[in-house]
Amino acid sequence: MSLKKLRKTVDSVDSEILKLLNKRAKIILDIVKVKGKTRESIYVPDREKDVYKKLTSQNTGPLANSAVKAIYREVMSSALQMERPLKIAYLGPEFTFSHLASMKKFGSSVDYIPCVTITDVFNEVDKFRADYGVVPIENSIEGAVNHTLDMFIDSGLKICSEVYLEICHNLLSNESDKKTIKRVYSHPQVLGQCRVWLESNLAKVELMEVSSTTKAAQIAAKEKGAACIASEPAAGKYGLKILYKSIEDSVHNVTRFLIIGRTEAKPTKEDKTSIMFSVKDKSGALHDILVPFKKYKINMTKIESRPSKVRAWEYYFFVDLEGHHFDKKVKNALSELKKHSSYMKILGSYPMEMGRE
C-alpha cells in the first residue's frame, strides 16, 4: 500500500477514534448526573485502577502498556474536568518534580495550584480551596520526607492514592560548552544526587543551592555562565538547552508521592494501608506492636519513626502494609495493635500503583 493510502487509512481511524471519544464523553455526562445524586467523589481511585488494569490486560500491542496508560490518563483527565473544575494542590512551583508527579496522576485538563510548602498543600485541601493535594513521601535514595510525615500527626486528611515518579536530572544552560559554565544552580538534594557527575565533569564550578529546580532554571535562563540541574520540561519552559541528560549518580532514583484528600478509596484487592501509632512506655512495647502483623501474615512494606515533639523520647511510628483496612485480617490486626498502642490512626487505604505491586 502506498504512503498516501496509508495516511488516508490513518485519517479514517482518527475520525473513528474522535467519534468514540465523544460518545464516551456523553456517557460521562450521564454518569455525572447519577453521581450527583449519590454524592460520590469526582476522583475515584479504585475506578481509575480498574480502568487501567482492564485496558492493559486487553492490550495486544504494538502499543506499550505505558503508552496506553498515558493516553487514557488524558482521556480520564478531561472526564474529571467535565464534572466540574478539579483543583490539585502540589509543592511548587511549576515544573518541579511534584508538579510532574501531579500531572502523571491527574493529566493536563485539571487545574493546578502551586504551593510554597508541604504545609500549604495540606492547608489548601483542608480549607476546601483544593480537591486533592500531591506531596512527596519518600525517595529511593534520600529516604523519607519527614515534613510530610509530621503533617499527618495533626491532619484529618486521608491518603487516597499514590504515584511513583522516576527522577531524571539534566544539566540545562544557555551556554553551549560546559567549559564556559561558572555556576550550577539546583535544589540541595538534587546537587547531592548528582555529586559524582559534577565532581567528574564540573569540579571547579561553584554549586549554588536554591529552593527548587524550577527556581534554578529561572536563574540559569537569565544569568551568563550559569547552568542548572532540572527536569526536561523546565528546559522547554525557560528556553534552555539540555547539555547532558540523566546525570544522577544512581539510575534507580524514584520518588513516591501521596495523593491526599477528604475521602479514601474503596477496596480493590490490591491495596495498601498507611497507619501511624505510638507505643506505650514499657519494656517490649514495640515487639508487641509487630506481633499482630506476623500473626495475620500481613506484609509491612515500610516503617518510619518520628519524635512526637510533645514528650522527650516519645515517638510516632508510620507503617505501610499490604491490604485495605476493610479486609478482615487487616481489621483484626489493627484491632489488636490498638490494644498495645497509646495512640493509633489510619491514614488511609488506597490502590497500589500499577507496576509497583
NORSULSUL-V862890 format. One record per residue. N is the residue number from 1. SS is DSSP state (H for helix, E for strand, - for the rest). PSI is psi as a letter, one per 40 degrees, with the letter a starting at -180 (999 if undefined). Layout:
n: {N;N}
ss: {SS;SS}
psi: {PSI;PSI}
This chain:
n: {1;2;3;4;5;6;7;8;9;10;11;12;13;14;15;16;17;18;19;20;21;22;23;24;25;26;27;28;29;30;31;32;33;34;35;36;37;38;39;40;41;42;43;44;45;46;47;48;49;50;51;52;53;54;55;56;57;58;59;60;61;62;63;64;65;66;67;68;69;70;71;72;73;74;75;76;77;78;79;80;81;82;83;84;85;86;87;88;89;90;91;92;93;94;95;96;97;98;99;100;101;102;103;104;105;106;107;108;109;110;111;112;113;114;115;116;117;118;119;120;121;122;123;124;125;126;127;128;129;130;131;132;133;134;135;136;137;138;139;140;141;142;143;144;145;146;147;148;149;150;151;152;153;154;155;156;157;158;159;160;161;162;163;164;165;166;167;168;169;170;171;172;173;174;175;176;177;178;179;180;181;182;183;184;185;186;187;188;189;190;191;192;193;194;195;196;197;198;199;200;201;202;203;204;205;206;207;208;209;210;211;212;213;214;215;216;217;218;219;220;221;222;223;224;225;226;227;228;229;230;231;232;233;234;235;236;237;238;239;240;241;242;243;244;245;246;247;248;249;250;251;252;253;254;255;256;257;258;259;260;261;262;263;264;265;266;267;268;269;270;271;272;273;274;275;276;277;278;279;280;281;282;283;284;285;286;287;288;289;290;291;292;293;294;295;296;297;298;299;300;301;302;303;304;305;306;307;308;309;310;311;312;313;314;315;316;317;318;319;320;321;322;323;324;325;326;327;328;329;330;331;332;333;334;335;336;337;338;339;340;341;342;343;344;345;346;347;348;349;350;351;352;353;354;355;356;357}
ss: {-;-;H;H;H;H;H;H;H;H;H;H;H;H;H;H;H;H;H;H;H;H;H;H;H;H;H;H;H;H;H;H;H;H;H;H;H;H;-;-;-;-;-;-;H;H;H;H;H;H;H;H;H;H;H;H;H;H;-;-;-;-;-;-;H;H;H;H;H;H;H;H;H;H;H;H;H;H;H;H;H;H;H;-;-;-;E;E;E;E;E;-;-;-;-;-;H;H;H;H;H;H;H;H;H;H;-;-;-;-;E;E;E;E;E;-;-;H;H;H;H;H;H;H;H;H;-;-;-;-;-;E;E;E;E;E;E;E;E;-;-;-;E;E;-;H;H;H;H;H;H;H;H;H;-;-;-;E;E;E;E;E;E;E;E;E;-;-;-;E;E;E;E;-;-;-;-;H;H;H;-;-;E;E;E;E;E;H;H;H;H;H;H;-;H;H;H;H;H;H;H;-;-;-;-;E;E;E;E;E;-;-;H;H;H;H;H;H;H;H;H;H;-;-;-;E;E;E;E;E;-;H;H;H;H;H;H;H;-;-;E;E;E;E;-;-;-;-;-;-;-;-;-;E;E;E;E;E;E;E;E;-;-;-;-;-;-;-;-;-;E;E;E;E;E;E;E;E;E;-;-;-;-;-;H;H;H;H;H;H;H;H;H;H;H;-;-;-;-;E;E;E;E;E;E;E;E;-;-;-;-;-;-;-;E;E;E;E;E;E;E;E;-;-;-;-;-;H;H;H;H;H;H;H;H;H;H;H;H;-;E;E;E;E;E;E;E;E;E;E;E;-;-;-;-;-;-}
psi: {h;i;d;d;d;d;d;d;d;d;d;d;d;d;d;d;d;d;d;d;d;d;d;d;d;d;d;d;d;d;d;d;d;d;d;d;d;e;f;i;i;d;h;g;d;d;d;d;d;d;d;d;d;d;d;d;d;e;h;e;i;e;h;i;d;d;d;d;d;d;d;e;d;d;d;d;d;d;d;d;d;d;d;i;h;h;h;h;i;i;h;a;a;i;e;i;d;d;d;d;d;d;d;d;d;e;a;e;e;i;h;h;h;h;i;d;i;d;d;d;d;d;d;d;d;d;e;f;e;i;d;i;i;h;i;i;d;i;i;e;d;e;a;i;g;d;d;d;d;d;d;e;d;e;i;e;i;i;h;e;i;i;h;h;h;h;h;h;h;i;h;i;i;e;i;e;h;e;d;e;h;d;i;h;i;i;i;d;d;d;d;d;e;e;d;d;d;d;d;d;d;f;d;e;i;h;h;h;h;i;d;i;d;d;d;d;d;d;d;d;d;d;h;h;e;i;i;i;h;a;i;d;d;d;d;d;d;e;f;i;i;h;d;h;i;g;e;i;d;h;e;g;h;h;h;h;i;i;h;i;a;e;i;i;i;i;i;e;e;g;i;i;h;h;i;i;i;i;i;i;g;i;h;e;d;d;d;d;d;e;d;d;d;d;d;e;f;h;h;h;e;i;h;i;i;h;i;d;e;d;i;h;f;h;i;i;h;h;h;h;i;h;i;i;e;e;i;d;d;d;d;d;d;d;d;d;d;d;d;e;i;e;h;i;h;h;e;i;i;i;h;i;h;h;e;e;999}
